[in-house]
């Protein structure tokens, strides 16, 4: 299911930080490859500080989390960081 305006992943810059909104109710295997590519492109363009906002997601499966972890490792090697934002009431649905 697509998010607002049909855009699944949106990125906005706030100072030196890329803020990525994941506009999906279910972040699953189906979207994990495109999200991985989305993050890889940000990193290859020099982004080191990334915030990933998962508050729209009611479910995040292990493959989607895997895409985040793979890119986190690359960002850390580049001296940066990835921070996740999620809804506290959905914590059990994230893993």
N, C-alpha and C positions, 0 to 999 in steps of 0.2 A: 504494500500500500504506500502510495506516495504521500508526501507531506504537503505543506502549504504551497500553493501555486505549482504543484507538480514537482517541486525541487526536493530531492532526497537529502543531499548534503549541501549545506551552505557554509561559507567561510566569510567572516568579517574580521578586519584588523582592528585591534584596540592597542594603540601604542606599538610595542614590539611583540605583541601576542596575537596569534591566529586563533580566533574563536570559531569552532566548528559546531554547527547545529545538525544533529541527526534527526531528521523529520520523518521518523518511522514509528509505528505502533509496535511492530515486531522487527527487531534487528536480527536477522538470521543468516544462515548459510547462503541464501539467495542473494543477499546484498553484500556479504563479507568481502568478496573479491573486488567489487567496485569501490568499497570503502577503503580497502587496502591500497588500491591504486590511487585513490583520492589523497590519502595521507602521504603515500610515497611521493606524489607530485609536489605536495606542500614542502616536504622535507628536501627534495631535490632543488626546490626554488629558494632554499636557505632558511626556511622557518625552523626555529629552535625551541620556541615557547608556544605550546599548543594546548588549548583548553577544548575538551570534547564534551559537549552538552548532550546528555542522554535523557533529559527529563521528559521528552515526548514519548520515549520508549516504555512500553509496559513489559516487554520481554526482550532480553538480549541473550542470545545463545553463545555457546563456547567458541564457535567459529568466528563470530563477530568480535568477541573478546580477544581471540587469537590474533586477529588483524591489528587490534590496538597494541597488544603486547609486542608483536614483531616490529611495529613502527616505533614503539617506545624504546626498544633496544637501540635502534638506529639514532633516534634523537639524543639518547643519553651519550652515545659515542661521540656525537657532535657537540656535546656540552650543554644540551638543552633539557627540556622536561615536557611531559604530557600530564595534564591534570584532567580528571573526570568529574563531571557534575551529573548527579543522578537524583532521582526522587527517593527520599529516605523510606517512604512507604512501599517502594518497589524493590527494595534491596534483594529480597529472596528471588525475584524474577530475573535478576541480572546474571545469575550463574547457574 
